[in-house]
Amino acid sequence: MPYSLSISHSKDIVAVIISRSEGVGIDVEYIHPKVQRVADKFMSDEEMKHIPENGDKTKSLILHWSIKETLFKLYAEGELSFKEQLWVMDVPDGDRGRVNACIHTENKLLIPVDYKIMNGEVVLTYSFSG
């Protein structure tokens, strides 16, 4: 198998993941409030039910966006609807952990995605397909 490479950047941060044995996806995002204006473009109604209305709303939305970006890069087989085909199945809890997410095409692919929130201002998500 050829190498699988995924790259992401946000402002002054770059994240890279590479593997010789499995597909990879990575995303890095600064937490910023503008995500609230576009949440309806990438969040399903079911996912929105689990987003807090308090001060953690922006962080939760960015985390969902980043998880979906990671899935999109991992899938790497064409267009996907972030709202209808990429789903975050678990509610992220805490500043680091793993959630199950789903790529819904002809089949439903359940994918674990690891995440970390750094210094309360940057979200990093990554996954392996193997």
Backbone atoms as SQL, in Angstrom:
CREATE TABLE atoms (id INTEGER PRIMARY KEY, chain TEXT, resi INTEGER, resn TEXT, atom TEXT, x REAL, y REAL, z REAL);
INSERT INTO atoms VALUES
  (1, 'A', 1, 'MET', 'N', 0.848, -1.186, 0.000),
  (2, 'A', 1, 'MET', 'CA', 0.000, 0.000, 0.000),
  (3, 'A', 1, 'MET', 'C', 0.886, 1.239, 0.000),
  (4, 'A', 2, 'PRO', 'N', 0.549, 2.236, -0.815),
  (5, 'A', 2, 'PRO', 'CA', 1.309, 3.491, -0.756),
  (6, 'A', 2, 'PRO', 'C', 1.010, 4.216, 0.557),
  (7, 'A', 3, 'TYR', 'N', 1.833, 5.190, 0.855),
  (8, 'A', 3, 'TYR', 'CA', 1.614, 5.977, 2.064),
  (9, 'A', 3, 'TYR', 'C', 0.292, 6.727, 1.980),
  (10, 'A', 4, 'SER', 'N', -0.338, 6.907, 3.127),
  (11, 'A', 4, 'SER', 'CA', -1.520, 7.752, 3.248),
  (12, 'A', 4, 'SER', 'C', -1.105, 8.967, 4.066),
  (13, 'A', 5, 'LEU', 'N', -1.443, 10.149, 3.581),
  (14, 'A', 5, 'LEU', 'CA', -1.017, 11.398, 4.201),
  (15, 'A', 5, 'LEU', 'C', -2.212, 12.323, 4.335),
  (16, 'A', 6, 'SER', 'N', -2.310, 13.000, 5.456),
  (17, 'A', 6, 'SER', 'CA', -3.334, 14.016, 5.655),
  (18, 'A', 6, 'SER', 'C', -2.678, 15.217, 6.316),
  (19, 'A', 7, 'ILE', 'N', -3.036, 16.403, 5.832),
  (20, 'A', 7, 'ILE', 'CA', -2.454, 17.653, 6.324),
  (21, 'A', 7, 'ILE', 'C', -3.583, 18.625, 6.636),
  (22, 'A', 8, 'SER', 'N', -3.406, 19.408, 7.692),
  (23, 'A', 8, 'SER', 'CA', -4.362, 20.451, 8.037),
  (24, 'A', 8, 'SER', 'C', -3.603, 21.642, 8.607),
  (25, 'A', 9, 'HIS', 'N', -4.185, 22.829, 8.457),
  (26, 'A', 9, 'HIS', 'CA', -3.590, 24.011, 9.086),
  (27, 'A', 9, 'HIS', 'C', -4.686, 24.990, 9.469),
  (28, 'A', 10, 'SER', 'N', -4.398, 25.789, 10.466),
  (29, 'A', 10, 'SER', 'CA', -5.287, 26.852, 10.915),
  (30, 'A', 10, 'SER', 'C', -4.401, 27.938, 11.498),
  (31, 'A', 11, 'LYS', 'N', -4.432, 29.100, 10.873),
  (32, 'A', 11, 'LYS', 'CA', -3.557, 30.208, 11.267),
  (33, 'A', 11, 'LYS', 'C', -2.104, 29.729, 11.304),
  (34, 'A', 12, 'ASP', 'N', -1.498, 29.701, 12.498),
  (35, 'A', 12, 'ASP', 'CA', -0.074, 29.383, 12.626),
  (36, 'A', 12, 'ASP', 'C', 0.198, 27.939, 13.047),
  (37, 'A', 13, 'ILE', 'N', -0.800, 27.071, 12.964),
  (38, 'A', 13, 'ILE', 'CA', -0.630, 25.679, 13.388),
  (39, 'A', 13, 'ILE', 'C', -0.793, 24.746, 12.198),
  (40, 'A', 14, 'VAL', 'N', 0.104, 23.762, 12.107),
  (41, 'A', 14, 'VAL', 'CA', 0.024, 22.740, 11.065),
  (42, 'A', 14, 'VAL', 'C', -0.023, 21.380, 11.751),
  (43, 'A', 15, 'ALA', 'N', -0.863, 20.491, 11.220),
  (44, 'A', 15, 'ALA', 'CA', -0.947, 19.118, 11.725),
  (45, 'A', 15, 'ALA', 'C', -0.782, 18.168, 10.546),
  (46, 'A', 16, 'VAL', 'N', 0.031, 17.130, 10.731),
  (47, 'A', 16, 'VAL', 'CA', 0.308, 16.153, 9.674),
  (48, 'A', 16, 'VAL', 'C', 0.206, 14.757, 10.275),
  (49, 'A', 17, 'ILE', 'N', -0.394, 13.846, 9.519),
  (50, 'A', 17, 'ILE', 'CA', -0.437, 12.444, 9.923),
  (51, 'A', 17, 'ILE', 'C', -0.127, 11.608, 8.682),
  (52, 'A', 18, 'ILE', 'N', 0.677, 10.562, 8.866),
  (53, 'A', 18, 'ILE', 'CA', 1.084, 9.714, 7.750),
  (54, 'A', 18, 'ILE', 'C', 1.075, 8.259, 8.203),
  (55, 'A', 19, 'SER', 'N', 0.710, 7.378, 7.291),
  (56, 'A', 19, 'SER', 'CA', 0.708, 5.951, 7.603),
  (57, 'A', 19, 'SER', 'C', 1.041, 5.163, 6.349),
  (58, 'A', 20, 'ARG', 'N', 1.738, 4.084, 6.542),
  (59, 'A', 20, 'ARG', 'CA', 2.054, 3.195, 5.427),
  (60, 'A', 20, 'ARG', 'C', 1.052, 2.042, 5.339),
  (61, 'A', 21, 'SER', 'N', 0.274, 1.842, 6.401),
  (62, 'A', 21, 'SER', 'CA', -0.578, 0.657, 6.446),
  (63, 'A', 21, 'SER', 'C', -2.081, 0.929, 6.423),
  (64, 'A', 22, 'GLU', 'N', -2.499, 2.175, 6.620),
  (65, 'A', 22, 'GLU', 'CA', -3.932, 2.453, 6.648),
  (66, 'A', 22, 'GLU', 'C', -4.212, 3.897, 6.255),
  (67, 'A', 23, 'GLY', 'N', -5.458, 4.158, 5.867),
  (68, 'A', 23, 'GLY', 'CA', -5.858, 5.518, 5.542),
  (69, 'A', 23, 'GLY', 'C', -5.875, 6.381, 6.792),
  (70, 'A', 24, 'VAL', 'N', -5.641, 7.673, 6.631),
  (71, 'A', 24, 'VAL', 'CA', -5.599, 8.591, 7.758),
  (72, 'A', 24, 'VAL', 'C', -6.351, 9.877, 7.421),
  (73, 'A', 25, 'GLY', 'N', -6.784, 10.561, 8.457),
  (74, 'A', 25, 'GLY', 'CA', -7.396, 11.877, 8.323),
  (75, 'A', 25, 'GLY', 'C', -7.065, 12.690, 9.550),
  (76, 'A', 26, 'ILE', 'N', -6.835, 14.002, 9.362),
  (77, 'A', 26, 'ILE', 'CA', -6.508, 14.881, 10.480),
  (78, 'A', 26, 'ILE', 'C', -7.092, 16.259, 10.212),
  (79, 'A', 27, 'ASP', 'N', -7.438, 16.959, 11.284),
  (80, 'A', 27, 'ASP', 'CA', -7.897, 18.337, 11.162),
  (81, 'A', 27, 'ASP', 'C', -7.491, 19.104, 12.405),
  (82, 'A', 28, 'VAL', 'N', -7.173, 20.373, 12.215),
  (83, 'A', 28, 'VAL', 'CA', -6.876, 21.268, 13.325),
  (84, 'A', 28, 'VAL', 'C', -7.639, 22.569, 13.072),
  (85, 'A', 29, 'GLU', 'N', -8.260, 23.094, 14.120),
  (86, 'A', 29, 'GLU', 'CA', -9.084, 24.301, 14.005),
  (87, 'A', 29, 'GLU', 'C', -8.930, 25.154, 15.256),
  (88, 'A', 30, 'TYR', 'N', -8.812, 26.463, 15.061),
  (89, 'A', 30, 'TYR', 'CA', -8.963, 27.374, 16.186),
  (90, 'A', 30, 'TYR', 'C', -10.450, 27.465, 16.516),
  (91, 'A', 31, 'ILE', 'N', -10.759, 27.587, 17.784),
  (92, 'A', 31, 'ILE', 'CA', -12.146, 27.752, 18.207),
  (93, 'A', 31, 'ILE', 'C', -12.533, 29.202, 17.937),
  (94, 'A', 32, 'HIS', 'N', -13.537, 29.412, 17.079),
  (95, 'A', 32, 'HIS', 'CA', -13.960, 30.765, 16.714),
  (96, 'A', 32, 'HIS', 'C', -15.479, 30.823, 16.577),
  (97, 'A', 33, 'PRO', 'N', -16.092, 31.925, 17.005),
  (98, 'A', 33, 'PRO', 'CA', -17.553, 32.004, 17.053),
  (99, 'A', 33, 'PRO', 'C', -18.250, 32.001, 15.699),
  (100, 'A', 34, 'LYS', 'N', -17.563, 32.287, 14.610),
  (101, 'A', 34, 'LYS', 'CA', -18.258, 32.333, 13.317),
  (102, 'A', 34, 'LYS', 'C', -18.854, 30.977, 12.937),
  (103, 'A', 35, 'VAL', 'N', -18.390, 29.902, 13.560),
  (104, 'A', 35, 'VAL', 'CA', -18.944, 28.573, 13.279),
  (105, 'A', 35, 'VAL', 'C', -20.438, 28.518, 13.606),
  (106, 'A', 36, 'GLN', 'N', -20.886, 29.341, 14.549),
  (107, 'A', 36, 'GLN', 'CA', -22.305, 29.333, 14.916),
  (108, 'A', 36, 'GLN', 'C', -23.193, 29.798, 13.759),
  (109, 'A', 37, 'ARG', 'N', -22.673, 30.672, 12.905),
  (110, 'A', 37, 'ARG', 'CA', -23.461, 31.184, 11.773),
  (111, 'A', 37, 'ARG', 'C', -23.665, 30.138, 10.686),
  (112, 'A', 38, 'VAL', 'N', -22.783, 29.152, 10.604),
  (113, 'A', 38, 'VAL', 'CA', -22.864, 28.157, 9.525),
  (114, 'A', 38, 'VAL', 'C', -23.198, 26.751, 10.031),
  (115, 'A', 39, 'ALA', 'N', -23.500, 26.627, 11.304),
  (116, 'A', 39, 'ALA', 'CA', -23.753, 25.302, 11.893),
  (117, 'A', 39, 'ALA', 'C', -24.861, 24.549, 11.166),
  (118, 'A', 40, 'ASP', 'N', -25.873, 25.252, 10.692),
  (119, 'A', 40, 'ASP', 'CA', -26.982, 24.574, 10.011),
  (120, 'A', 40, 'ASP', 'C', -26.564, 23.958, 8.682),
  (121, 'A', 41, 'LYS', 'N', -25.393, 24.307, 8.184),
  (122, 'A', 41, 'LYS', 'CA', -24.883, 23.747, 6.928),
  (123, 'A', 41, 'LYS', 'C', -24.210, 22.388, 7.130),
  (124, 'A', 42, 'PHE', 'N', -23.732, 22.106, 8.355),
  (125, 'A', 42, 'PHE', 'CA', -22.995, 20.852, 8.568),
  (126, 'A', 42, 'PHE', 'C', -23.503, 20.004, 9.733),
  (127, 'A', 43, 'MET', 'N', -24.420, 20.536, 10.517),
  (128, 'A', 43, 'MET', 'CA', -24.949, 19.806, 11.672),
  (129, 'A', 43, 'MET', 'C', -26.358, 19.297, 11.381),
  (130, 'A', 44, 'SER', 'N', -26.606, 18.019, 11.675),
  (131, 'A', 44, 'SER', 'CA', -27.960, 17.481, 11.538),
  (132, 'A', 44, 'SER', 'C', -28.814, 17.982, 12.706),
  (133, 'A', 45, 'ASP', 'N', -30.126, 17.882, 12.551),
  (134, 'A', 45, 'ASP', 'CA', -31.025, 18.272, 13.640),
  (135, 'A', 45, 'ASP', 'C', -30.757, 17.442, 14.890),
  (136, 'A', 46, 'GLU', 'N', -30.495, 16.160, 14.701),
  (137, 'A', 46, 'GLU', 'CA', -30.215, 15.277, 15.841),
  (138, 'A', 46, 'GLU', 'C', -28.930, 15.703, 16.559),
  (139, 'A', 47, 'GLU', 'N', -27.887, 16.036, 15.803),
  (140, 'A', 47, 'GLU', 'CA', -26.632, 16.482, 16.420),
  (141, 'A', 47, 'GLU', 'C', -26.833, 17.792, 17.179),
  (142, 'A', 48, 'MET', 'N', -27.646, 18.699, 16.626),
  (143, 'A', 48, 'MET', 'CA', -27.866, 19.998, 17.273),
  (144, 'A', 48, 'MET', 'C', -28.539, 19.847, 18.634),
  (145, 'A', 49, 'LYS', 'N', -29.302, 18.791, 18.830),
  (146, 'A', 49, 'LYS', 'CA', -29.958, 18.561, 20.119),
  (147, 'A', 49, 'LYS', 'C', -28.953, 18.382, 21.249),
  (148, 'A', 50, 'HIS', 'N', -27.717, 17.989, 20.915),
  (149, 'A', 50, 'HIS', 'CA', -26.703, 17.698, 21.928),
  (150, 'A', 50, 'HIS', 'C', -25.687, 18.826, 22.099),
  (151, 'A', 51, 'ILE', 'N', -25.903, 19.945, 21.417),
  (152, 'A', 51, 'ILE', 'CA', -24.996, 21.089, 21.530),
  (153, 'A', 51, 'ILE', 'C', -25.485, 21.985, 22.666),
  (154, 'A', 52, 'PRO', 'N', -24.628, 22.287, 23.637),
  (155, 'A', 52, 'PRO', 'CA', -25.058, 23.130, 24.760),
  (156, 'A', 52, 'PRO', 'C', -25.328, 24.566, 24.302),
  (157, 'A', 53, 'GLU', 'N', -26.223, 25.230, 24.981),
  (158, 'A', 53, 'GLU', 'CA', -26.531, 26.628, 24.670),
  (159, 'A', 53, 'GLU', 'C', -25.669, 27.588, 25.492),
  (160, 'A', 54, 'ASN', 'N', -24.865, 27.060, 26.391),
  (161, 'A', 54, 'ASN', 'CA', -24.037, 27.920, 27.239),
  (162, 'A', 54, 'ASN', 'C', -22.728, 28.277, 26.535),
  (163, 'A', 55, 'GLY', 'N', -21.719, 28.645, 27.269),
  (164, 'A', 55, 'GLY', 'CA', -20.441, 29.076, 26.723),
  (165, 'A', 55, 'GLY', 'C', -19.678, 28.024, 25.949),
  (166, 'A', 56, 'ASP', 'N', -20.061, 26.752, 26.076),
  (167, 'A', 56, 'ASP', 'CA', -19.358, 25.690, 25.357),
  (168, 'A', 56, 'ASP', 'C', -19.919, 25.443, 23.960),
  (169, 'A', 57, 'LYS', 'N', -20.899, 26.215, 23.537),
  (170, 'A', 57, 'LYS', 'CA', -21.539, 25.988, 22.238),
  (171, 'A', 57, 'LYS', 'C', -20.534, 26.091, 21.096),
  (172, 'A', 58, 'THR', 'N', -19.734, 27.147, 21.090),
  (173, 'A', 58, 'THR', 'CA', -18.754, 27.334, 20.013),
  (174, 'A', 58, 'THR', 'C', -17.757, 26.188, 19.991),
  (175, 'A', 59, 'LYS', 'N', -17.249, 25.821, 21.154),
  (176, 'A', 59, 'LYS', 'CA', -16.289, 24.717, 21.233),
  (177, 'A', 59, 'LYS', 'C', -16.909, 23.418, 20.719),
  (178, 'A', 60, 'SER', 'N', -18.133, 23.135, 21.106),
  (179, 'A', 60, 'SER', 'CA', -18.805, 21.909, 20.663),
  (180, 'A', 60, 'SER', 'C', -19.023, 21.896, 19.156),
  (181, 'A', 61, 'LEU', 'N', -19.418, 23.027, 18.590),
  (182, 'A', 61, 'LEU', 'CA', -19.631, 23.104, 17.142),
  (183, 'A', 61, 'LEU', 'C', -18.325, 22.929, 16.380),
  (184, 'A', 62, 'ILE', 'N', -17.254, 23.585, 16.835),
  (185, 'A', 62, 'ILE', 'CA', -15.950, 23.432, 16.172),
  (186, 'A', 62, 'ILE', 'C', -15.487, 21.985, 16.264),
  (187, 'A', 63, 'LEU', 'N', -15.696, 21.360, 17.395),
  (188, 'A', 63, 'LEU', 'CA', -15.295, 19.962, 17.556),
  (189, 'A', 63, 'LEU', 'C', -16.056, 19.068, 16.570),
  (190, 'A', 64, 'HIS', 'N', -17.345, 19.276, 16.425),
  (191, 'A', 64, 'HIS', 'CA', -18.119, 18.503, 15.446),
  (192, 'A', 64, 'HIS', 'C', -17.616, 18.772, 14.023),
  (193, 'A', 65, 'TRP', 'N', -17.376, 20.038, 13.703),
  (194, 'A', 65, 'TRP', 'CA', -16.858, 20.381, 12.372),
  (195, 'A', 65, 'TRP', 'C', -15.539, 19.656, 12.112),
  (196, 'A', 66, 'SER', 'N', -14.646, 19.705, 13.082),
  (197, 'A', 66, 'SER', 'CA', -13.328, 19.101, 12.926),
  (198, 'A', 66, 'SER', 'C', -13.422, 17.582, 12.773),
  (199, 'A', 67, 'ILE', 'N', -14.286, 16.948, 13.548),
  (200, 'A', 67, 'ILE', 'CA', -14.481, 15.497, 13.413),
  (201, 'A', 67, 'ILE', 'C', -14.956, 15.167, 12.004),
  (202, 'A', 68, 'LYS', 'N', -15.881, 15.958, 11.481),
  (203, 'A', 68, 'LYS', 'CA', -16.401, 15.721, 10.133),
  (204, 'A', 68, 'LYS', 'C', -15.341, 15.994, 9.068),
  (205, 'A', 69, 'GLU', 'N', -14.502, 16.997, 9.268),
  (206, 'A', 69, 'GLU', 'CA', -13.379, 17.247, 8.350),
  (207, 'A', 69, 'GLU', 'C', -12.438, 16.041, 8.319),
  (208, 'A', 70, 'THR', 'N', -12.149, 15.491, 9.490),
  (209, 'A', 70, 'THR', 'CA', -11.292, 14.309, 9.573),
  (210, 'A', 70, 'THR', 'C', -11.913, 13.136, 8.821),
  (211, 'A', 71, 'LEU', 'N', -13.206, 12.908, 8.999),
  (212, 'A', 71, 'LEU', 'CA', -13.890, 11.835, 8.269),
  (213, 'A', 71, 'LEU', 'C', -13.825, 12.058, 6.764),
  (214, 'A', 72, 'PHE', 'N', -14.056, 13.291, 6.337),
  (215, 'A', 72, 'PHE', 'CA', -14.034, 13.625, 4.914),
  (216, 'A', 72, 'PHE', 'C', -12.665, 13.308, 4.313),
  (217, 'A', 73, 'LYS', 'N', -11.613, 13.701, 5.004),
  (218, 'A', 73, 'LYS', 'CA', -10.252, 13.440, 4.517),
  (219, 'A', 73, 'LYS', 'C', -9.935, 11.945, 4.541),
  (220, 'A', 74, 'LEU', 'N', -10.409, 11.255, 5.545),
  (221, 'A', 74, 'LEU', 'CA', -10.180, 9.816, 5.657),
  (222, 'A', 74, 'LEU', 'C', -10.878, 9.062, 4.531),
  (223, 'A', 75, 'TYR', 'N', -12.094, 9.452, 4.209),
  (224, 'A', 75, 'TYR', 'CA', -12.877, 8.779, 3.163),
  (225, 'A', 75, 'TYR', 'C', -12.238, 8.980, 1.795),
  (226, 'A', 76, 'ALA', 'N', -11.906, 10.193, 1.453),
  (227, 'A', 76, 'ALA', 'CA', -11.136, 10.537, 0.243),
  (228, 'A', 76, 'ALA', 'C', -11.646, 9.893, -1.040),
  (229, 'A', 77, 'GLU', 'N', -12.949, 9.724, -1.167),
  (230, 'A', 77, 'GLU', 'CA', -13.488, 9.110, -2.382),
  (231, 'A', 77, 'GLU', 'C', -14.555, 9.976, -3.035),
  (232, 'A', 78, 'GLY', 'N', -14.466, 11.261, -2.901),
  (233, 'A', 78, 'GLY', 'CA', -15.430, 12.124, -3.565),
  (234, 'A', 78, 'GLY', 'C', -16.265, 12.933, -2.599),
  (235, 'A', 79, 'GLU', 'N', -17.308, 13.532, -3.148),
  (236, 'A', 79, 'GLU', 'CA', -18.139, 14.447, -2.380),
  (237, 'A', 79, 'GLU', 'C', -18.976, 13.730, -1.328),
  (238, 'A', 80, 'LEU', 'N', -19.090, 14.366, -0.195),
  (239, 'A', 80, 'LEU', 'CA', -19.946, 13.904, 0.895),
  (240, 'A', 80, 'LEU', 'C', -20.659, 15.119, 1.474),
  (241, 'A', 81, 'SER', 'N', -21.883, 14.942, 1.900),
  (242, 'A', 81, 'SER', 'CA', -22.612, 15.991, 2.595),
  (243, 'A', 81, 'SER', 'C', -22.252, 15.927, 4.078),
  (244, 'A', 82, 'PHE', 'N', -21.655, 17.001, 4.591),
  (245, 'A', 82, 'PHE', 'CA', -21.286, 17.023, 6.007),
  (246, 'A', 82, 'PHE', 'C', -22.528, 16.866, 6.889),
  (247, 'A', 83, 'LYS', 'N', -23.647, 17.413, 6.463),
  (248, 'A', 83, 'LYS', 'CA', -24.867, 17.378, 7.264),
  (249, 'A', 83, 'LYS', 'C', -25.578, 16.030, 7.178),
  (250, 'A', 84, 'GLU', 'N', -25.606, 15.437, 5.988),
  (251, 'A', 84, 'GLU', 'CA', -26.410, 14.238, 5.781),
  (252, 'A', 84, 'GLU', 'C', -25.618, 12.931, 5.768),
  (253, 'A', 85, 'GLN', 'N', -24.316, 12.982, 5.507),
  (254, 'A', 85, 'GLN', 'CA', -23.554, 11.735, 5.381),
  (255, 'A', 85, 'GLN', 'C', -22.436, 11.570, 6.401),
  (256, 'A', 86, 'LEU', 'N', -22.103, 12.604, 7.129),
  (257, 'A', 86, 'LEU', 'CA', -21.069, 12.521, 8.163),
  (258, 'A', 86, 'LEU', 'C', -21.721, 12.827, 9.502),
  (259, 'A', 87, 'TRP', 'N', -21.740, 11.838, 10.370),
  (260, 'A', 87, 'TRP', 'CA', -22.445, 11.978, 11.639),
  (261, 'A', 87, 'TRP', 'C', -21.501, 11.722, 12.808),
  (262, 'A', 88, 'VAL', 'N', -21.611, 12.544, 13.830),
  (263, 'A', 88, 'VAL', 'CA', -20.914, 12.307, 15.091),
  (264, 'A', 88, 'VAL', 'C', -21.905, 11.555, 15.977),
  (265, 'A', 89, 'MET', 'N', -21.575, 10.310, 16.287),
  (266, 'A', 89, 'MET', 'CA', -22.513, 9.418, 16.976),
  (267, 'A', 89, 'MET', 'C', -22.502, 9.596, 18.497),
  (268, 'A', 90, 'ASP', 'N', -21.382, 10.010, 19.054),
  (269, 'A', 90, 'ASP', 'CA', -21.249, 10.198, 20.497),
  (270, 'A', 90, 'ASP', 'C', -21.135, 11.687, 20.801),
  (271, 'A', 91, 'VAL', 'N', -21.469, 12.055, 22.008),
  (272, 'A', 91, 'VAL', 'CA', -21.294, 13.432, 22.449),
  (273, 'A', 91, 'VAL', 'C', -19.902, 13.550, 23.064),
  (274, 'A', 92, 'PRO', 'N', -19.010, 14.351, 22.448),
  (275, 'A', 92, 'PRO', 'CA', -17.670, 14.511, 23.027),
  (276, 'A', 92, 'PRO', 'C', -17.765, 15.060, 24.450),
  (277, 'A', 93, 'ASP', 'N', -16.926, 14.531, 25.333),
  (278, 'A', 93, 'ASP', 'CA', -16.956, 14.922, 26.733),
  (279, 'A', 93, 'ASP', 'C', -15.530, 15.160, 27.208),
  (280, 'A', 94, 'GLY', 'N', -15.238, 16.359, 27.632),
  (281, 'A', 94, 'GLY', 'CA', -13.903, 16.675, 28.124),
  (282, 'A', 94, 'GLY', 'C', -13.009, 17.221, 27.028),
  (283, 'A', 95, 'ASP', 'N', -11.762, 17.477, 27.388),
  (284, 'A', 95, 'ASP', 'CA', -10.807, 18.090, 26.466),
  (285, 'A', 95, 'ASP', 'C', -10.011, 17.092, 25.642),
  (286, 'A', 96, 'ARG', 'N', -10.225, 15.813, 25.870),
  (287, 'A', 96, 'ARG', 'CA', -9.588, 14.807, 25.014),
  (288, 'A', 96, 'ARG', 'C', -10.377, 13.520, 25.126),
  (289, 'A', 97, 'GLY', 'N', -10.302, 12.738, 24.064),
  (290, 'A', 97, 'GLY', 'CA', -11.023, 11.476, 24.095),
  (291, 'A', 97, 'GLY', 'C', -11.205, 10.904, 22.709),
  (292, 'A', 98, 'ARG', 'N', -12.147, 9.991, 22.619),
  (293, 'A', 98, 'ARG', 'CA', -12.457, 9.316, 21.354),
  (294, 'A', 98, 'ARG', 'C', -13.974, 9.251, 21.227),
  (295, 'A', 99, 'VAL', 'N', -14.458, 9.541, 20.036),
  (296, 'A', 99, 'VAL', 'CA', -15.885, 9.423, 19.746),
  (297, 'A', 99, 'VAL', 'C', -16.066, 8.518, 18.539),
  (298, 'A', 100, 'ASN', 'N', -17.233, 7.939, 18.436),
  (299, 'A', 100, 'ASN', 'CA', -17.593, 7.191, 17.240),
  (300, 'A', 100, 'ASN', 'C', -18.293, 8.134, 16.281),
  (301, 'A', 101, 'ALA', 'N', -17.918, 8.033, 15.031),
  (302, 'A', 101, 'ALA', 'CA', -18.536, 8.833, 13.982),
  (303, 'A', 101, 'ALA', 'C', -18.879, 7.891, 12.839),
  (304, 'A', 102, 'CYS', 'N', -19.692, 8.362, 11.918),
  (305, 'A', 102, 'CYS', 'CA', -20.186, 7.491, 10.862),
  (306, 'A', 102, 'CYS', 'C', -20.092, 8.188, 9.509),
  (307, 'A', 103, 'ILE', 'N', -19.596, 7.447, 8.527),
  (308, 'A', 103, 'ILE', 'CA', -19.656, 7.878, 7.135),
  (309, 'A', 103, 'ILE', 'C', -20.789, 7.073, 6.510),
  (310, 'A', 104, 'HIS', 'N', -21.835, 7.764, 6.109),
  (311, 'A', 104, 'HIS', 'CA', -23.025, 7.087, 5.587),
  (312, 'A', 104, 'HIS', 'C', -23.057, 7.228, 4.062),
  (313, 'A', 105, 'THR', 'N', -22.632, 6.164, 3.382),
  (314, 'A', 105, 'THR', 'CA', -22.726, 6.107, 1.919),
  (315, 'A', 105, 'THR', 'C', -23.630, 4.921, 1.605),
  (316, 'A', 106, 'GLU', 'N', -23.224, 4.034, 0.700),
  (317, 'A', 106, 'GLU', 'CA', -24.017, 2.822, 0.464),
  (318, 'A', 106, 'GLU', 'C', -24.061, 1.978, 1.733),
  (319, 'A', 107, 'ASN', 'N', -22.982, 2.004, 2.457),
  (320, 'A', 107, 'ASN', 'CA', -22.861, 1.317, 3.742),
  (321, 'A', 107, 'ASN', 'C', -22.637, 2.368, 4.816),
  (322, 'A', 108, 'LYS', 'N', -22.837, 1.985, 6.047),
  (323, 'A', 108, 'LYS', 'CA', -22.499, 2.863, 7.163),
  (324, 'A', 108, 'LYS', 'C', -21.163, 2.408, 7.716),
  (325, 'A', 109, 'LEU', 'N', -20.176, 3.264, 7.645),
  (326, 'A', 109, 'LEU', 'CA', -18.851, 2.956, 8.172),
  (327, 'A', 109, 'LEU', 'C', -18.699, 3.642, 9.522),
  (328, 'A', 110, 'LEU', 'N', -18.587, 2.865, 10.582),
  (329, 'A', 110, 'LEU', 'CA', -18.384, 3.410, 11.916),
  (330, 'A', 110, 'LEU', 'C', -16.890, 3.615, 12.123),
  (331, 'A', 111, 'ILE', 'N', -16.502, 4.840, 12.430),
  (332, 'A', 111, 'ILE', 'CA', -15.090, 5.214, 12.520),
  (333, 'A', 111, 'ILE', 'C', -14.823, 5.872, 13.877),
  (334, 'A', 112, 'PRO', 'N', -13.848, 5.379, 14.646),
  (335, 'A', 112, 'PRO', 'CA', -13.457, 6.099, 15.859),
  (336, 'A', 112, 'PRO', 'C', -12.579, 7.298, 15.495),
  (337, 'A', 113, 'VAL', 'N', -12.848, 8.421, 16.120),
  (338, 'A', 113, 'VAL', 'CA', -12.068, 9.640, 15.889),
  (339, 'A', 113, 'VAL', 'C', -11.560, 10.131, 17.237),
  (340, 'A', 114, 'ASP', 'N', -10.254, 10.336, 17.336),
  (341, 'A', 114, 'ASP', 'CA', -9.645, 10.875, 18.548),
  (342, 'A', 114, 'ASP', 'C', -9.639, 12.395, 18.468),
  (343, 'A', 115, 'TYR', 'N', -9.794, 13.034, 19.625),
  (344, 'A', 115, 'TYR', 'CA', -9.764, 14.497, 19.645),
  (345, 'A', 115, 'TYR', 'C', -9.014, 14.998, 20.870),
  (346, 'A', 116, 'LYS', 'N', -8.521, 16.225, 20.734),
  (347, 'A', 116, 'LYS', 'CA', -7.860, 16.904, 21.843),
  (348, 'A', 116, 'LYS', 'C', -8.108, 18.398, 21.687),
  (349, 'A', 117, 'ILE', 'N', -8.486, 19.046, 22.786),
  (350, 'A', 117, 'ILE', 'CA', -8.637, 20.498, 22.809),
  (351, 'A', 117, 'ILE', 'C', -7.439, 21.040, 23.568),
  (352, 'A', 118, 'MET', 'N', -6.662, 21.883, 22.894),
  (353, 'A', 118, 'MET', 'CA', -5.406, 22.371, 23.463),
  (354, 'A', 118, 'MET', 'C', -5.538, 23.826, 23.895),
  (355, 'A', 119, 'ASN', 'N', -5.160, 24.095, 25.140),
  (356, 'A', 119, 'ASN', 'CA', -5.165, 25.446, 25.702),
  (357, 'A', 119, 'ASN', 'C', -6.520, 26.132, 25.591),
  (358, 'A', 120, 'GLY', 'N', -7.581, 25.358, 25.460),
  (359, 'A', 120, 'GLY', 'CA', -8.914, 25.929, 25.358),
  (360, 'A', 120, 'GLY', 'C', -9.180, 26.703, 24.089),
  (361, 'A', 121, 'GLU', 'N', -8.251, 26.624, 23.107),
  (362, 'A', 121, 'GLU', 'CA', -8.444, 27.437, 21.901),
  (363, 'A', 121, 'GLU', 'C', -8.216, 26.716, 20.581),
  (364, 'A', 122, 'VAL', 'N', -7.671, 25.505, 20.618),
  (365, 'A', 122, 'VAL', 'CA', -7.392, 24.764, 19.384),
  (366, 'A', 122, 'VAL', 'C', -7.941, 23.345, 19.513),
  (367, 'A', 123, 'VAL', 'N', -8.615, 22.885, 18.454),
  (368, 'A', 123, 'VAL', 'CA', -9.139, 21.522, 18.400),
  (369, 'A', 123, 'VAL', 'C', -8.321, 20.726, 17.398),
  (370, 'A', 124, 'LEU', 'N', -7.893, 19.527, 17.792),
  (371, 'A', 124, 'LEU', 'CA', -7.194, 18.595, 16.911),
  (372, 'A', 124, 'LEU', 'C', -8.004, 17.306, 16.881),
  (373, 'A', 125, 'THR', 'N', -8.296, 16.803, 15.677),
  (374, 'A', 125, 'THR', 'CA', -8.966, 15.511, 15.526),
  (375, 'A', 125, 'THR', 'C', -8.207, 14.681, 14.508),
  (376, 'A', 126, 'TYR', 'N', -8.206, 13.359, 14.710),
  (377, 'A', 126, 'TYR', 'CA', -7.520, 12.478, 13.760),
  (378, 'A', 126, 'TYR', 'C', -8.098, 11.076, 13.847),
  (379, 'A', 127, 'SER', 'N', -7.895, 10.312, 12.761),
  (380, 'A', 127, 'SER', 'CA', -8.400, 8.949, 12.730),
  (381, 'A', 127, 'SER', 'C', -7.605, 8.110, 11.744),
  (382, 'A', 128, 'PHE', 'N', -7.654, 6.799, 11.961),
  (383, 'A', 128, 'PHE', 'CA', -7.048, 5.802, 11.084),
  (384, 'A', 128, 'PHE', 'C', -8.156, 4.897, 10.570),
  (385, 'A', 129, 'SER', 'N', -8.047, 4.420, 9.350),
  (386, 'A', 129, 'SER', 'CA', -9.112, 3.580, 8.792),
  (387, 'A', 129, 'SER', 'C', -8.948, 2.099, 9.104),
  (388, 'A', 130, 'GLY', 'N', -7.806, 1.699, 9.626),
  (389, 'A', 130, 'GLY', 'CA', -7.538, 0.281, 9.844),
  (390, 'A', 130, 'GLY', 'C', -8.155, -0.255, 11.062);
